[in-house]
Amino acid sequence: MSEVVVLDYEMSNLRSAVKALERLGANVRVARSGDEVGTPTAVVLPGVGHFGEAMKRIRAAGLEDAVHRAYQDGSTVLGICLGLQLLFDESEESPGQPGLGLIKGGVEALRTDRKLPQIGWNTVEWRDGAAIAVGADSPHERTYYFVHSFAVHPADPDAVLGTAEYGQRFCAAAGGERVTGVQFHPEKSSAAGLGLLQRWLAELEVPAAA
């Protein structure tokens, strides 16, 4: 069984994320400091709130270096909501405050006349072949719960796994080798969200190619 470490830097939807993963059968452990992370099968970075404050707390707890070590040693990383944004290099919400840089690119405010933050359900258009979306064929299976005012902009277009519309088309999911992030809250997205997390967990069990 995969060991999944969920990071707690006191700005996250920690309890709901942990409960959802445990419900799906994952062996979940919570890490509040860098020396508690180790090299698990996967690291989950949930989050809500301000980019700069989140990165300050992550660094103060020694979690930034721990995430990089785990990733370099083979762990898979998943970012949820603000956690997705923290995977990027920087955000215009917090100029001068670097992110984790596991996905190249930046974060910008949504450019829309619609009310911000976006709060509610929205449909994601998945890129063909995105592993976490395989089987999510109907609109019901592709509808997730969002709460955000910012969106990520991957430097590599191939890193865009899914998009959604809210006054503008924006990146709703991004990823690369062993790193994935979603702007929505799968743990609050009913069966569609649990299905996505189940597919992500299933990918952890697939042996790496020789």
QUIHUCOR-V476363 format. One record per backbone hydrogen bond with DSSP energy under -1.0 kcal/mol. NH is the residue of the N-H (numbers start at 1). CO is the residue of the C=O. E is the energy in kcal/mol with one decimal. If there is no record, write none. Layout:
{{NH & CO & E} {NH & CO & E}}
//
This chain:
{{4 & 27 & -2.8} {5 & 42 & -2.7} {6 & 29 & -2.6} {7 & 44 & -2.5} {8 & 31 & -2.7} {14 & 12 & -1.5} {17 & 13 & -1.9} {18 & 14 & -2.8} {19 & 15 & -2.6} {20 & 16 & -2.1} {21 & 17 & -2.2} {22 & 18 & -2.6} {23 & 19 & -2.4} {24 & 20 & -1.2} {25 & 22 & -1.8} {26 & 21 & -2.3} {27 & 2 & -1.7} {28 & 26 & -1.0} {29 & 4 & -2.6} {31 & 6 & -2.3} {34 & 61 & -2.5} {36 & 33 & -1.7} {37 & 34 & -1.5} {41 & 3 & -1.0} {42 & 3 & -1.8} {43 & 76 & -2.9} {44 & 5 & -3.1} {45 & 78 & -3.3} {48 & 11 & -2.9} {54 & 50 & -2.3} {55 & 51 & -2.3} {56 & 52 & -2.1} {57 & 53 & -2.1} {58 & 54 & -2.5} {59 & 55 & -2.5} {60 & 56 & -2.5} {61 & 57 & -1.8} {62 & 59 & -1.6} {63 & 58 & -2.3} {66 & 62 & -1.1} {67 & 63 & -2.5} {68 & 64 & -2.1} {69 & 65 & -2.6} {70 & 66 & -2.6} {71 & 67 & -2.7} {72 & 68 & -2.5} {73 & 69 & -1.8} {74 & 71 & -1.5} {75 & 70 & -2.9} {76 & 41 & -2.3} {77 & 178 & -2.6} {78 & 43 & -2.6} {79 & 180 & -2.3} {80 & 45 & -2.3} {81 & 182 & -2.7} {82 & 47 & -1.7} {83 & 80 & -2.7} {84 & 81 & -1.2} {85 & 81 & -1.3} {86 & 82 & -2.3} {87 & 84 & -1.1} {88 & 85 & -1.7} {89 & 105 & -1.7} {92 & 107 & -2.6} {94 & 91 & -1.5} {97 & 94 & -2.0} {99 & 89 & -3.1} {100 & 86 & -3.0} {101 & 88 & -1.5} {102 & 87 & -1.3} {103 & 87 & -2.3} {106 & 153 & -1.5} {107 & 90 & -1.0} {108 & 151 & -2.7} {110 & 149 & -2.9} {118 & 148 & -2.9} {120 & 146 & -2.5} {122 & 144 & -2.3} {124 & 142 & -3.0} {125 & 163 & -3.3} {127 & 161 & -3.3} {130 & 127 & -2.1} {133 & 130 & -1.9} {136 & 133 & -2.8} {137 & 135 & -1.6} {143 & 140 & -1.0} {144 & 122 & -2.7} {146 & 120 & -3.3} {148 & 118 & -1.7} {151 & 108 & -3.1} {153 & 106 & -3.1} {155 & 104 & -2.6} {159 & 156 & -2.3} {160 & 157 & -1.5} {161 & 173 & -2.4} {162 & 173 & -1.6} {163 & 125 & -2.0} {164 & 170 & -2.2} {166 & 168 & -2.6} {170 & 164 & -2.9} {172 & 162 & -2.3} {173 & 162 & -1.6} {174 & 181 & -2.3} {175 & 159 & -2.1} {176 & 179 & -2.8} {179 & 176 & -1.2} {180 & 77 & -2.4} {181 & 174 & -2.8} {182 & 79 & -2.4} {183 & 172 & -2.9} {185 & 145 & -3.0} {188 & 185 & -1.4} {189 & 186 & -1.5} {193 & 189 & -1.9} {194 & 190 & -2.2} {195 & 191 & -2.4} {196 & 192 & -1.9} {197 & 193 & -2.4} {198 & 194 & -2.5} {199 & 195 & -2.1} {200 & 196 & -2.3} {201 & 197 & -2.7} {202 & 198 & -2.2} {203 & 199 & -1.9} {204 & 200 & -1.0} {206 & 203 & -1.1}}
//
